[in-house]
Amino acid sequence: MMDFAGNNELSDRITQTLYLADRRGYGLSLAHISMFLYCGEAREEEIRKELSTMTGISHCNDVDCLKGREHLLGETCRRLHNNGTMNGRYEAIARHFASEFASFCPFIECIAIAGSIASDGFSEEDDVDFNIVVKSGCKYTVYLLGILISIKYAFRYRNKPLARRAATPFLPKLICINVIWEDWEALPYARQDKFLAYEILRQKPIFGTKFYSDILVKNRWLETYFPQIYMKRYYDVKCKKTIFGSLILLLYANSTASYLGERFCKMISYFLWRAVQFSRRNNKEAIDRVRWVTEMQRPYALFGDRI
């Protein structure tokens, strides 16, 4: 495993950045190397000059990857090209979903767009991914509510193309809740490594940005890997109170009702998750993808212990 922690040589930082991207299956443009650079941003011209001297890097159309991983270049170029026309539309959908989700679910502390849509590599067959932080004891309640709200979006955009690895029965999956942390899991994170730091770097908070700032304060270790995380500014989507949100908040104020409600939501959520996995039983690409994502998310995967 590559690790250049504490090594400030620009060539090593570039290599480490490309390694982290490679682990997720893509190369990086010059602009994105500059933005996501390990141990802090650097000017594009400075990076370009350094890349010209590096023998372990392959280039094509201003996209770079590790030597031997050239198959990533074409797909990365395609995604960067498509992103310009698709990202704005789907980020607007993501913001609308987040606003509605937060309005109906008062247990949400923070919602962040994640995945390809947050890092400018979105292609129309991708999911719209979210990372979410919730109040303690409400993880599966929030997850189930998210699934139910997302059904409306899946139906509305039912003609959206979907990659084979993300195939779902009946309707294409538009919304994907990538990971849910309870607030105690994020203040601070138990995992404190470059892989989680890279995930935090790439996400884009769109609700609960004040709470997100508190998370960053409690996780100063992130500066070791990506100090640029602390330089970004974000703005909340609008959220309004709903009757449903007020009722469920009142219900969960009772500790017994909260415990039983969370247990029930976990059971239903797991049943739905297993049903989707069963529908993919003959789709090796989809099964491998689930296992890979689960491993990447440990110990925070919703059903990781059941794989």
N, C-alpha and C positions, 0 to 999 in steps of 0.2 A: 504494500500500500504506500502510495506517495504521501510524504509529509514533510513540509518545509517550514513548519512553525518556527518562528524566530529567525528565519533566514530572509533577509530583506533584498537579496539580489533580484533585480527586476525579471531576469529570465526565469528564475525559480518561481516567482510569484505568478508569472504568466502561465507556466507549465501547470502549476497547482490549480489555477483558475480553469484551464482547459480540462484538467482531470475531473474536477467537480462537475463541469458541464457534460463531459463524456459519460460519467456515471449515470447521468439522466438521459443519455442517448442523443446528444446534439453537439455541434460545434458552436463557435461564437464569432460574431462579426467584430471588427476592430472597435466599434463604438461600445459593444457590450463587454468586451474584455476590459476596456477602460472603466466602464461603469461597475462591473462585478469583480474587479481585480482584487485578488487575495492580498490582505494587509493594507488595503486602501487604494483609492483611485489614482490614476496617473494620466497624463495628457496623451491623446491618441498619437500624436507625432512621435512622442518618446517611445510608445509601445511599438509603433510601426518600425522605427529604427531598430529596436531590439529584436523584433521578429525576423528581420532580414538577416540576422546573424545566427539564428537558432536552427540547428540541424534536426531537432526532434519534433518539428512542427510542419504540418502540411497546409498549403494555402490553395484557395480557389475562389475567384470572384469576391475577394475581400472577406472571406470566411476562413477561419483557422480551426484546426483540430490537431490532436496528437498524431504523430507518425504511426502508420499502420491502421488508422481509423478513418481512412479517406472515404469510406462508404457513408459517413455522416455528412459530408460536405454538400452533396446534392439535395438531401432532405432538408438540411438547414437553410440552404439558399431558397428552396421552394417555400418554406415556412416564413422566412423573412419577407419574401415577395408577397405572399398572400396576406401576411399580417397587416399590411398597410390598408387593405380594403375591408378586412374582416374584424380587426381588433376593436375599432370604434363602435361598430354595431353591437358586438357581443359584450363589450364592457358596459354599454348602456343597459343591456339586458341584465348583466350581473348586478349593477347598481340598483335596478328596479327590484330584483329578487331580494337583495339584501335589505332594502327599505321595507318591503312587505314582510319579510321574515322577522326582522327586529320589531316590527309593529305588533305582530301576533305573538311573539315569544319574548316575554320580559326577562328571561333568564340569560340572555345573550349579553356578554360583556364587550366582545369585539368580533368583528367580521373582517376578514382580509381575502381579497382575490388572490389566488395562488396559481401555480402551474403555468402553462404556456401563455395564457392571456395576460398574466402579470409581468412576464419577461419578454414580451414582444415577439413571440414565436408562434402565435396562434394560427391554427389552420381549422377550417370549418368542420372537419370531422372530429375535432377535440371536444372534450367536456369543458364546461366552465367550472373551474375548481375553486373551492373555498376552504380556508383554515379558520376555525372558530374557537373562541374562548368563552366559557360559560360559567355560571355560578356553580359552586360545589353541590354535587348530588343531583344534577339535572342533565347530565350528558346525554342519556338516551331519550329523555323527553324532548330535548332540543333536536336530536337527530331524527326522531320520528316525525316531529312537526315539520322539519325541513323536507323530508321525503314527501309528505302529504302536499305541502305547498308546491314542491317541484313538479308534481304530476301535472298541474295546470300548465306549466311552462313546457313540459315534454309534449303535451297535446297541442299547444299553440304552435310549437316549432317541430311538429311531427314529421315534416318533410326534410328536416336537417339530415345531411349525410352523417354517418357514424362509422368510425374505424372498427374493424372486425374485433380488435382486442377489447373494445368497450361495448360489445353487443349486449342488448337487454331485450327481454320478451315484450311484445305488444307495442311499446312506444320507445323511440330512441331516447337515451338519457342525455339531457342537456345539462342539468345541474349535478355536480358531484361534490358532496361534503367530504373533503379529503381527510381532515383530521379534526377532532374536537378535544381541546384541553379544558379540564376543569381549572378554575382560577388558581388553586393551590399547586397544580402541576406546572404552571407557567411562572410562578412567583417564588423562587426561580425555577427554571427547567432542571429536571434531574439529569438529563443528557446535556452535556456541554462540550460539543465537538464541532468540527468544521462543517460536518454534513448538515446538522441542524442549523448552524449559523448561516449556511448557504440558502437553506429554505427560508429563513427569516429575512434574509437580504432580498430574496426574489419576490416575496409577497407584497401586496399593496393593501394596507388597511383602508376600509371605506366606511366603517361604523365603529364607534367606540375608540376613537383615536386618542382620547385622553387616557383611557385605560391602557391602551397600547404603549403610551409613553411611560406609564408606571411599570409595565413589563420590561421595557428597555432599561429602566433605572435598576430594576432588580436583577438584571442579567448583563452586568458590565463586562463579563467574560467575552461577550460578542465582539468587543473592540479588538480583542486579540486577533480575530480572523478578518472582520470586515468593519472597520471603524466608520465607514461611510453610511452604515445603517442609521447612525445617530444624526446624520445631516439632512435626512429627508423630511419633508413636510406633507401631511395628508389632511384630507377634509372629509367630514362625515356626510353620508347621504341623509336625507330627511326621514324622520321616523315619527309617527303619530300613535297615540294611545288607541287601543281598540277594546271593545267590550270583552272579546275573547281573552285578550291579554290580561285584563284586569281580573277576570274570573279565575283563570288558571293561577295567577299570582296569589289570589285569595285562597284557593284550594291548597296550594303547596305551602302556605303559611302554617298549616297543620303538619307536624312532623310525621305522623302516621300516614296521612294521605300522600305526603311527598314521597315517603319510602315506598308505599305500594304503587303509586303512580309511576315512579322511576323503574321499579321492577317490572311492571306491566309493559312499559314502553321498551325496555330492553328485550323482553321476550318477543314482542311483536316485531321489533327491528331486526332481531336475529333471524326470525322466521322469514322475513322478507329478503334479507341478505342471503340466506341459504337457498331460497327459491331462485334468486338470480344466478347464484353459483351453479345450481342444478341445471338451469337452462343453458349454461355454458359448458356442460360436462364434455361435449365433443369438440369444443373450441380450445385447442391447446394454447393458442396465442393469448386468449383471454385468461385462461387459468394461470399461465406463466406470469402474465401481467399482474394479476391479483397477488400472487406470491411475492413478486418483486416489490410491489408497493407496500405490502404488509411488512416485509423485512426492512424497508427504508423507514417505516414509521415507528418501529419498535422503540420504546415500550408503550407507545401512544395509540397503536392501531385499535380501532373499535372492537374488532373481533379477532385480533391477531392470535389469541391463544387457541382459536378453534380451527386454524388452517391445518 
